[in-house]
Amino acid sequence: MQFVECTCGEKILVVPDVAAMSMAVKNHLGDHKDADEQFLIAQIFEAASTQTQS
């Protein structure tokens, strides 16, 4: 299992289901207004790219 860490410190599980991942990000951003959305998305894309290369 791979996680990404938001700028707020919370860890989010990276899943291959794009719809589920999108919902998780939206829910997280709703709970943490100070979270950096672009940073979080970049972390997710980086994690996803390393999963597909393994």
N, C-alpha and C positions, 0 to 999 in steps of 0.2 A: 504494500500500500504506500502511496505517495501523498504527501501533504504539501500545501503551500502555506506560508505564514504571511498574514496580512500585516500592514504597518501598525495595526492596533495590537498585534501580538497573538491574535487568535489563529488557530490552524484550521484549514479547510481541506477535507479529503478530495483528491483529484479522481474523478470517475470518467470513464470513456463515453458516457451518455451526455451529449452536448446539452440537451434540454434540462437534464437534472443538474448539470454543472452551472448552467445559466441561472436556474432557480436558486441554487445555493448562493451564488454571488449576489443576486438581487436581494435575497433575504438577509444576507450578511450586511450589505450596504444599507439596508433599511434599519438594521439594529445599530450600526456603527457609522454615524454621519461623518465622522472624521477620517474614515478609512479612505485610502487612495485607490480609486477604482482602476485607473490605468496601470498602476503598479501591480495590483492583484491580477488583472487580466494578463499582463506580461508574464507573471510568475506561473500562471496556469498554462499558457502556451509553451513556456519553457519546459515545464514538467511533462506536458503531453508529448512534446517532441522527443524527450528522452525515453518515454515509455514505448513509443513506436519504434525506436531504434534498437531497443533491447531484444 
